[in-house]
Structure formats: C-alpha cells, structure tokens
Amino acid sequence: MSVFSVLKEQFFEGGTTFMFLLLIMWIVLIILTVRFIMQYKSENKAIEKLKKLNSIILFIGSFMFLASLFYQTLGFYQALSAIEKAGDISPALIAGGLKVSFIAPLHACFFFLVSGIIWFVFRNLLRK
C-alpha cells in the first residue's frame, strides 16, 4: 500500500467532515508559511507583521489540535449513547471504534508539531 492510499483511507475512516476541515487548515498553514518566507526575504520586511504572521501559524496548529480533541470527545459521546441503547457490545467492536476515534487527533497532533517547529524556526529568524 502506498502512503497516499493509507492517508486516503484514514481520511474517509476518520470522518470526512472534520478531516476536510483539518485539510483546509493544513493548506492555510502552508500558505501562511510560504507568505512568511516571501515577506522575510523581501528587502523591506515589516518585523511586526512577520511576528503577527508567526503567531497565527502557531495558533492555527494549536487550534487544529484542540478542535480534533473536541471532535473526538463528541464522537465518544455519540458512541456511548449508541452503546447504551444497544446494550451488550463486543469488546472488538469497541476497540475498533476507539482506534477510529484517534485518527483525527493523531493527524492534528502531527500538524501541531509541524506548526510548532515552523513557529520556533521563524521566531529565531526574527530575533537576529
């Protein structure tokens, strides 16, 4: 299996609505990073504007992670309501549901780590 097919499978398994929101935020994060680099390399760079842009990059990364935890909690609530109505559920079914519930937070955690690294590098560039 290729990496793309695994990511595609996880995208649909993790819930297309929220995973699409994560994808949009990831694209915004990439656009902001490229914009920062372009403004930093320009001759007349506004340091305050770059600092603000850098803060936004970190905010988006942390927002993605917190939103994914909210999404996971919402899914837990819905799953527990379904278990309550169904009564007896097999442990394998519960384990599979738990595995699926961690897809969005795992992706968002990766994005948060990347945005934190980008923020740290850019912060040190601005200190020079």
C-alpha positions, -999 to 999 in steps of 0.1 A, spaced: 0 0 0 12 35 -8 13 63 17 -13 82 -3 -38 52 -2 -33 49 36 -39 86 41 -69 85 18 -84 55 37 -78 73 71 -93 105 57 -126 87 50 -124 65 81 -118 94 104 -149 113 93 -148 133 61 -163 165 76 -137 171 102 -108 156 83 -117 180 54 -116 209 80 -81 197 91 -70 195 55 -82 231 49 -64 243 80 -33 225 68 -34 242 35 -39 276 52 -8 268 74 13 260 43 1 293 26 10 313 57 44 297 59 52 305 23 39 340 28 62 344 58 92 332 39 84 355 9 80 386 32 111 377 52 132 375 20 119 408 7 140 439 11 115 459 31 103 435 57 79 446 84 91 428 116 58 434 134 38 420 106 61 389 105 57 384 142 20 385 139 21 361 110 43 338 130 18 339 159 -10 330 136 9 299 124 12 286 159 -24 295 167 -37 275 137 -16 245 147 -29 245 183 -64 252 172 -63 222 149 -52 200 178 -78 213 202 -106 211 177 -96 174 170 -99 167 207 -133 182 207 -143 162 177 -130 130 194 -150 138 226 -181 144 206 -176 110 189 -171 93 223 -204 108 235 -223 96 204 -207 61 207 -215 58 244 -251 68 236 -253 41 209 -238 15 233 -263 25 260 -292 19 235 -278 -14 221 -269 -30 254 -244 -58 250 -215 -48 226 -184 -69 218 -151 -57 230 -136 -59 195 -162 -35 182 -154 -10 210 -117 -14 203 -123 -7 166 -143 24 175 -116 36 198 -90 31 171 -110 52 146 -116 79 172 -79 85 174 -74 92 136 -82 129 137 -62 137 169 -32 119 155 -33 139 123 -39 171 142 -11 163 166 13 159 137 2 192 122 6 209 156 42 195 159 50 208 124 35 242 131 54 244 164 87 237 146 79 263 119 70 288 147 102 281 165 124 284 134 107 317 123 109 331 159 146 326 159 149 341 124 131 372 137 155 375 167 185 380 145 
